[in-house]
Amino acid sequence: MKKTNHFLINYFKPNTFVENIEQIDVLSFKKNNIKMVVCDLDNTLTPHFYKFATNTAINFCEKIKNQGIVFVLASNNFKKRVEIFAKKIRPDHVIWNTKKPLKYKINKVIKKYSFKPEEIVFIGDQFLIDIFCANRFNAKSILVFPLTNVKYKFQKSKILRFIENKIYKKISLNNMGASLSKKNPFDFYDIV
């Protein structure tokens, strides 16, 4: 039997998989001493093509803030898109053009509070960006399945989705995480 090395896959391994943000038990954050939530925007809180926050996203953010937890909206998207969305959910901090998985912009906010890595949870829909970023901080992470299947027209996006699919399959096969269904939700059949 061939021994496989799972060292690299651990960089992309989330602590938890959920189908969407509605399945996240926000009350458990306080019980587990979580003091900050760093959350992605597009395809995590709302589909990438929604300009404004949905009621689901607003309610989710309010639940977090009502627990006394610092809510950080951290998106790789441009300023105008993130600010328009943030007006409704009123996060404690808004970071646009974050350049995740780089740590610089998010680290500036974390340093203001001096939180320990185990007191922070990242929520996002991408292994290579959101989960990798969380693991670089040694923070906890929750992977949500993307809210939409996106048509990717650029070669870079095709390559990223191909890698995301491979990571998902590797984690599922090695029982390193629980999948919610037998069908891979990261299989994007719309890639052109």
ABEGO torsion letter per residue (X at the ends): XBBBBAAAAAAABBABBBABAAABBAAAAAAAGBABBBBBABGAABBAABABBBAAAAAAAAAAAAAGBBBBBBBABBAAAAAAAAAAAGBABBBBGAGOABAAAAAAAAAAAGBBAAABBBBBABAAAAAAAAAAAGBBBBBBBBABBBBBABAAAAAAAAAAAAAAAAAAAAGABBBABABBAABBAABX
